[in-house]
Amino acid sequence: MGLKNKDLPKLGFLYMDYVMRFFDYSNFKGWPNKIEEVTYRWGDDKKRFIKEVKKKKIDVLVGNIPATAYETFRDIALKLPNVRFIPSLDTQFSNKSKENVTRFAWKYNLPIPKTYIYYNRPNGDKFLKNCSYPKIVKKSYGPSNYGGFFVHKVDNYKEAKELYATKKYHPIYFQDFVPMQADIRVMLIGHKPVCAFWRRAPKGEWLTNTSQGGSMDYMNVPKNVLDLAVKTSKAAKAEYWACDIAYGVDKKVRILECATAFAAFPYIRDWIGQYIMWSLSEGRFKKPHIPMFNWEELSRIDILLLRTMRHINFGKFSPSYDGSYFGKKKIIYGDRSRYLHELDDAYLMYDVKRGWGEEWPSSIYNYQDKLKLKSIKSMKVAGLKDIQAPAPDECEESQNIATLSQEELKKFFLSVSGIGEKLFKTVFDNFGTTDNIVAILDQELKILTKARGISKNKQKLIFDKWQEYHS
């Protein structure tokens, strides 16, 4: 049946002055209650923003956060523990910088071009003197390559030195050059690919951006590309997501970029809105059905018309007179021929639930601010003696590991008066993982009352027992 109007969470759009809006009311067609707006105005606006969210009693804030506001919203989210951000700040970790994309890929063993990050500029320069070339140099801060204008290919040390002396990029961030046939953008909702297209460089060039003369087409995106995009979206725990994947001349695939902030046709934003409504309403709203390779057919429509199309819906395949032709249509996919409609079962759309812990706390991972340039002229780095950004083999894996096993957590709850195995199961089913429950116990215990059967009195008993457990 799903939730009644009064039980639905109160939605709010997270907007920012001078930043293009990704969602508006039309993307959430049919939502019965008022959707609030909260606009962040930059500068010293943190306290006012938090106060407005609380005043409007918003349960869920929907919207992307640009790189320049990411750390501010890390602080804001911690002060609004009962508010769910969609996407979460952990999911948006990769939005902030290319360095963050790299650390995310290192942690989850996702294939990327060999990458080097130096905050110690003399050490970086020393490496550049002795390494092999060519290399790809990128401005790390911010998720986008801005049409390729902050991505450079250097063929020797002299070019690299001149580039860093001119651009002052910090940190020194560069990758091995990977010859590729093209790169492929994949967009996903609930970990299901909903759109994918090739971007190919002009003959004799290496940048694939369409603003640099690259071309696009939507046909025959390989299985290994979609599989990598799905794996990456799941690692990010993303409600919606986009990956740029390099398809090498060696046929290997590697992550180039990934983020929740990406350009999308209006109908794709409609699908995301419909997905979020389905997820938050416990099934009251219909889960969007988006057939695999829909993009191949939609790409046949003139681009000017496609940019105006809204609320596109698809029916599921069922063998009937009307569907008999499509039921026989096959595609070569992976190592064999498959019926097209069968691939919908191979790529499912998942209901991404809220996480309650912090996987990428800024106290550890905010290297960009901890080790920022003190002086552009001298290129000195503040705090370099105190902290160094870790190499990939030093990346903290522990942030994603529960501090208690499920059995230990169960033992703790059963030690609280009035809580039995049935109520513990209710709590665990409601919050999903030991990571989430431990984070709630550490940060904001009243969240536990969202689980049926946990009264305020039981919440206090759990709090007292948790304090005793840690004493």
For each residue, the residues with C-beta under 8 A, 3 or more apart:
1: 283 284
2: 281 282 283 284 285
3: 7 8 281 282 284
4: 7 8
5: 8 32 33
6:
7: 3 4
8: 3 4 5 31 32 33 280 281 284
9: 59 60 84 280
10: 33 36 56 57 58 59 60
11: 28 31 33 35 36 58 59 60 62 280
12: 35 36 37 38 53 56 58 60 61 62
13: 21 23 24 35 36 37 38 61 62 63
14: 38 40 61 62 63 64 65 85
15: 19 21 37 38 39 40 63
16: 19 39 40 41 42 65 66 69
17: 39 40 41 42
18: 42
19: 15 16 66
20:
21: 13 15 24 63
22: 63 64 261 269
23: 13 27 28 62 63 269 272 273
24: 13 21 27
25: 28 35
26: 29 270 310
27: 23 24 266 269 270 272 273
28: 11 23 25 31 35 273 276 277
29: 26 270 273 274 311
30: 277 285
31: 8 11 28 35 277
32: 5 8
33: 5 8 10 11
34:
35: 11 12 13 25 28 31
36: 10 11 12 13 56 58
37: 12 13 15
38: 12 13 14 15 49 52 53 56 58 61
39: 15 16 17
40: 14 15 16 17 45 49 69 72 73
41: 16 17 45 48 49
42: 16 17 18 45 69
43:
44: 47
45: 40 41 42 48 49
46: 49 50 72 75 76
47: 44 50 51
48: 41 45 51 52
49: 38 40 41 45 46 52 53 76
50: 46 47 53 54 76 79 80
51: 47 48 54 55
52: 38 48 49 55 56
53: 12 38 49 50 56 58 61 80 83
54: 50 51 57 80
55: 51 52
56: 10 12 36 38 52 53
57: 10 54
58: 10 11 12 36 38 53 61 83
59: 9 10 11 82 83 84
60: 9 10 11 12 83 84 85 86 280
61: 12 13 14 38 53 58 83 84 85 86
62: 11 12 13 14 23 86 276
63: 13 14 15 21 22 23 86
64: 14 22 87 92 95 260 261
65: 14 16 69 70 73 89 92 95
66: 16 19 69 70 95 142 261
67: 70 95 96 97 141 142 143
68: 142
69: 16 40 42 65 66 72 73
70: 65 66 67 73 74 89 92 95 96
71: 74 75 96 362 366 369
72: 40 46 69 75 76
73: 40 65 69 70 76 77 85 89
74: 70 71 77 78 89 362
75: 46 71 72 78 79
76: 46 49 50 72 73 79 80
77: 73 74 80 83 85 89
78: 74 75 81
79: 50 75 76
80: 50 53 54 76 77 83
81: 78 443 444 447
82: 59 444 446 447
83: 53 58 59 60 61 77 80
84: 9 59 60 61 88 354
85: 14 60 61 73 77 88 89
86: 60 61 62 63 239 276
87: 64 91 92 238 239 240 260
88: 84 85 91 92 237 354 355
89: 65 70 73 74 77 85 92 93 358 360
90: 93 236 237 355 358 359 360
91: 87 88 236 237 238 239 241 260
92: 64 65 70 87 88 89 95 96 259 260 261
93: 89 90 96 100 104 236 359 360 365
94: 100 101 104 143 236 258 259 260
95: 64 65 66 67 70 92 100 143 259 260 261
96: 67 70 71 92 93 100 141 142 143 368
97: 67 100 101 140 141 142 143 368
98: 101 102 138 139 140 141 142 143 173 257
99: 102 103 117 140 171 173 367 368 389
100: 93 94 95 96 97 103 104 360 365
101: 94 97 98 104 105 112 143 255 257 258 259
102: 98 99 105 106 112 115 117 173
103: 99 100 106 107 365 395
104: 93 94 100 101 107 108 110 235 236 258 360
105: 101 102 108 109 110 111 112 255
106: 102 103 109 392 395
107: 103 104 235 395 397 400
108: 104 105 231 232 235
109: 105 106
110: 104 105 228 231 232 235 255
111: 105 228 252 253 254 255
112: 101 102 105 115 175 254 255 256
113: 136 175 176 177 178 246 254 256
114: 175 176
115: 102 112 173 174 175 176
116: 124 127 172 173 174 175
117: 99 102 140 171 172 173 389
118: 121 123 124 127 171 172 173
119: 170 171 172 367 371 381 384 388 389
120: 123 124 381 384 388
121: 118 124 125 170 172 379 381
122: 125 126
123: 118 120 126 127
124: 116 118 120 121 127 128 171 172
125: 121 122 128 129 161 164 172
126: 122 123 129 130
127: 116 118 123 124 130 131
128: 124 125 131 135 157 160 161 172 174
129: 125 126 157
130: 126 127
131: 127 128 135
132:
133: 154 155 156 157 160 177
134: 153 154 155 177
135: 128 131 153 154 160 174 175 176 177
136: 113 151 152 153 154 174 175 176 177
137: 151 152 153 154 160 163 164 169 173 174
138: 98 145 150 151 152 169 173 174 175
139: 98 142 150 151 167 169 173
140: 97 98 99 117 169 170 171 173 368
141: 67 96 97 98 368
142: 66 67 68 96 97 98 139 146
143: 67 94 95 96 97 98 101 257 259 261
144: 257 259 261
145: 138 148 149 150 151 209 257
146: 142 149 150
147: 209 211 212
148: 145 151 207 209 211 212
149: 145 146
150: 138 139 145 146
151: 136 137 138 139 145 148 207
152: 136 137 138 163
153: 134 135 136 137 177 206
154: 133 134 135 136 137 159 160 163 174
155: 133 134 159
156: 133 159 160
157: 128 129 133 160 161
158: 161 162
159: 154 155 156 162 163
160: 128 133 135 137 154 156 157 163 164 174
161: 125 128 157 158 164 165
162: 158 159 165 166
163: 137 152 154 159 160 166 167 169
164: 125 137 160 161 167 168 169 172
165: 161 162 168
166: 162 163
167: 139 163 164
168: 164 165 373 376 379
169: 137 138 139 140 163 164 172 173
170: 119 121 140 372 373 379 381
171: 99 117 118 119 124 140 367 368 371 389
172: 116 117 118 119 121 124 125 128 164 169
173: 98 99 102 115 116 117 118 137 138 139 140 169
174: 115 116 128 135 136 137 138 154 160
175: 112 113 114 115 116 135 136 138 178
176: 113 114 115 135 136
177: 113 133 134 135 136 153 206
178: 113 175 246 248 254
179: 248 249 250
180: 183 246 247 248 249
181: 200 247 248 249
182: 198 199 200 201 208 247
183: 180 198 199 208 244 245 246 247 256
184: 196 197 198 199 221 225 244 245 247
185: 195 196 197 199 242 243 244 245 262
186: 193 195 196 221 225 226 229 242 243 245
187: 193 194 195 196 240 241 242 262 264 268
188: 191 192 193 194 229 230 233 238 240 241 242 243
189: 192 194 239 240 268 271 272 275 288 290 349
190: 239 240 275 279 349 350 351 352
191: 188 230 233 234 238 241 348 349 350 352
192: 188 189 230 290 347 348 349 350
193: 186 187 188 196 226 229 230 292 347
194: 187 188 189 268 271 290 294 295
195: 185 186 187 264 265 268 294 295
196: 184 185 186 187 193 218 221 225 226 229 295
197: 184 185 216 217 218 221 295 299
198: 182 183 184 216 217 218 219 221 247
199: 182 183 184 185 208 209 210 214 215 216
200: 181 182 208 214 215 216 217
201: 182 205 206 207 208 212 213 214
202: 205 212 213 214 215
203:
204:
205: 201 202 212 213 214
206: 153 177 201
207: 148 151 201 212 214
208: 182 183 199 200 201 212 214
209: 145 147 148 199 212 214
210: 199 213 214 215 216
211: 147 148 214
212: 147 148 201 202 205 207 208 209
213: 201 202 205 210
214: 199 200 201 202 205 207 208 209 210 211
215: 199 200 202 210
216: 197 198 199 200 210
217: 197 198 200 299
218: 196 197 198 221 295 296 298 299
219: 198 296 299
220:
221: 184 186 196 197 198 218 225 226
222: 225 226 247 253
223: 226 227 333 334
224: 227 228 253
225: 184 186 196 221 222 228 229 245 247 253
226: 186 193 196 221 222 223 229 230 347
227: 223 224 230 231
228: 110 111 224 225 231 232 243 245 253 255
229: 186 188 193 196 225 226 232 233 241 243 245
230: 188 191 192 193 226 227 233 234 347
231: 108 110 227 228 234 235
232: 108 110 228 229 235 236 241 243 255 258
233: 188 191 229 230 236 238 241 243
234: 191 230 231 237 350
235: 104 107 108 110 231 232
236: 90 91 93 94 104 232 233 241 258
237: 88 90 91 234 352 355
238: 87 91 188 191 233 241 260 352
239: 86 87 91 189 190 272 275 276 279 352
240: 87 187 188 189 190 260 272 275
241: 91 187 188 191 229 232 233 236 238 258 259 260
242: 185 186 187 188 258 259 260 262 264
243: 185 186 188 228 229 232 233 255 257 258
244: 183 184 185 255 256 257 258
245: 183 184 185 186 225 228 229 253 254 255 256
246: 113 178 180 183 253 254 255 256
247: 180 181 182 183 184 198 222 225 251 253
248: 178 179 180 181 251 252 253 254
249: 179 180 181
250: 179
251: 247 248
252: 111 248
253: 111 222 224 225 228 245 246 247 248
254: 111 112 113 178 245 246 248
255: 101 105 110 111 112 228 232 243 244 245 246 258
256: 112 113 183 244 245 246
257: 98 101 143 144 145 243 244
258: 94 101 104 232 236 241 242 243 244 255
259: 92 94 95 101 143 144 241 242 262
260: 64 87 91 92 94 95 238 240 241 242
261: 22 64 66 92 95 143 144
262: 185 187 242 259
263:
264: 187 195 242 268 269 272
265: 195 268 269 306 307 309
266: 27 269 270 307 308 309 310
267: 270 271 309 310 311 312
268: 187 189 194 195 264 265 271 272
269: 22 23 27 264 265 266 272 273
270: 26 27 29 266 267 273 274 310 311 312
271: 189 194 267 268 274 275 288 290 312
272: 23 27 189 239 240 264 268 269 275 276
273: 23 27 28 29 269 270 276 277
274: 29 270 271 277 278 285 286 288
275: 189 190 239 240 271 272 278 279 287 288 349
276: 28 62 86 239 272 273 279 280
277: 28 30 31 273 274 280 281 285
278: 274 275 281 283 285 286 287 288 351
279: 190 239 275 276 351 352
280: 8 9 11 60 276 277
281: 2 3 8 277 278 284 285
282: 2 3
283: 1 2 278 287
284: 1 2 3 8 281
285: 2 30 274 277 278 281
286: 274 278
287: 275 278 283 349
288: 189 271 274 275 278 313 349
289: 313 314 315 316 344
290: 189 192 194 271 294 314 349
291: 294 314 317 340 341 344
292: 193 340 343 344 346 347
293: 296 297 331 340 343
294: 194 195 290 291 297 298 314
295: 194 195 196 197 218 298 299
296: 218 219 293 299 300
297: 293 294 300
298: 218 294 295 301 306 312
299: 197 217 218 219 295 296 306
300: 296 297
301: 298 305 306 309
302: 305 306
303: 306 307
304: 307 308
305: 301 302 308 309
306: 265 298 299 301 302 303 309
307: 265 266 303 304
308: 266 304 305
309: 265 266 267 301 305 306 312
310: 26 266 267 270
311: 29 267 270
312: 267 270 271 298 309
313: 288 289
314: 289 290 291 294
315: 289 318
316: 289 344
317: 291 323 326 327 341 344
318: 315 323
319: 323 324 327
320: 323 324
321: 324
322:
323: 317 318 319 320 326 327
324: 319 320 321 327 328
325: 328 329
326: 317 323 329 340 341
327: 317 319 323 324 339 341
328: 324 325 339
329: 325 326 339 340
330: 337 338 339 340
331: 293 337 338 340 343
332: 336 337 338
333: 223 336 337 338 343
334: 223 338
335:
336: 332 333
337: 330 331 332 333
338: 330 331 332 333 334 342 343 346
339: 327 328 329 330 342 343
340: 291 292 293 326 329 330 331 343
341: 291 317 326 327 344
342: 338 339 345 346
343: 292 293 331 333 338 339 340 346 347
344: 289 291 292 316 317 341 347 348
345: 342 348
346: 292 338 342 343
347: 192 193 226 230 292 343 344
348: 191 192 344 345
349: 189 190 191 192 275 287 288 290
350: 190 191 192 234
351: 190 278 279
352: 190 191 237 238 239 279
353: 432
354: 84 88 436
355: 88 90 237 359 433 435 436 439
356: 431 435 436 437 439 440 443 447
357: 435 436 438 439
358: 89 90 361 399 439
359: 90 93 355 399 400
360: 89 90 93 100 104 364 365 399
361: 358 364 365 399
362: 71 74 365 366
363: 366
364: 360 361 396 399
365: 93 100 103 360 361 362
366: 71 362 363 369 370
367: 99 119 171 370 371 389
368: 96 97 99 140 141 171 371 372
369: 71 366 372
370: 366 367 383 387
371: 119 171 367 368 381 382 383 384 387 388 389
372: 170 368 369 381 382
373: 168 170 376 379 380 381 382
374: 378 380 381 382
375: 378 379 380
376: 168 373 379
377:
378: 374 375
379: 121 168 170 373 375 376
380: 373 374 375 384
381: 119 120 121 170 371 372 373 374 384
382: 371 372 373 374
383: 370 371 386 387
384: 119 120 371 380 381 387 388
385:
386: 383
387: 370 371 383 384
388: 119 120 371 384
389: 99 117 119 171 367 371
390: 394 395 396
391: 394 395
392: 106 395
393:
394: 390 391
395: 103 106 107 390 391 392
396: 364 390 399
397: 107 400 401
398: 401
399: 358 359 360 361 364 396
400: 107 359 397 435
401: 397 398 435
402: 405 433 434 435 438
403: 438
404: 408 409 412 434 438
405: 402 408 409 434
406: 409 410 428 434
407: 410 411
408: 404 405 411 412
409: 404 405 406 412 413 428 434 437 438
410: 406 407 413 414 421 424 428
411: 407 408 414 415
412: 404 408 409 415 416 465 466 469
413: 409 410 416 419 423 424 427 462
414: 410 411 419 420 421 424
415: 411 412 465
416: 412 413 419 458 461 462 465
417: 461
418: 458 461
419: 413 414 416 423 424 458 461 462
420: 414 423 424
421: 410 414 424 425
422: 425 426
423: 413 419 420 426 427 453 454
424: 410 413 414 419 420 421 427 428
425: 421 422 428 429
426: 422 423 429 430 451 452 453 454
427: 413 423 424 430 431 437 448 451 454
428: 406 409 410 424 425 431 432 437
429: 425 426 432
430: 426 427 450 451 452
431: 356 427 428 436 437 440 451
432: 353 428 429 436
433: 355 402 436 437
434: 402 404 405 406 409 437 438
435: 355 356 357 400 401 402 438 439
436: 354 355 356 357 431 432 433 439 440
437: 356 409 427 428 431 433 434 440 441
438: 357 402 403 404 409 434 435 441 442
439: 355 356 357 358 435 436 442 443
440: 356 431 436 437 443 444 445 447 448
441: 437 438 445 448 462 466
442: 438 439
443: 81 356 439 440
444: 81 82 440 447
445: 440 441 448 459 462 463 466
446: 82 449 456 459
447: 81 82 356 440 444 450
448: 427 440 441 445 451 454 459 462
449: 446 454 455 456 459
450: 430 447 454
451: 426 427 430 431 448 454
452: 426 430
453: 423 426 458
454: 423 426 427 448 449 450 451 458 459 462
455: 449 458 459
456: 446 449 459 460
457: 460 461
458: 416 418 419 453 454 455 461 462
459: 445 446 448 449 454 455 456 462 463
460: 456 457 463 464
461: 416 417 418 419 457 458 464 465
462: 413 416 419 441 445 448 454 458 459 465 466
463: 445 459 460 466 467
464: 460 461 467 468
465: 412 415 416 461 462 468 469
466: 412 441 445 462 463 469 470
467: 463 464 470 471
468: 464 465 471
469: 412 465 466
470: 466 467
471: 467 468
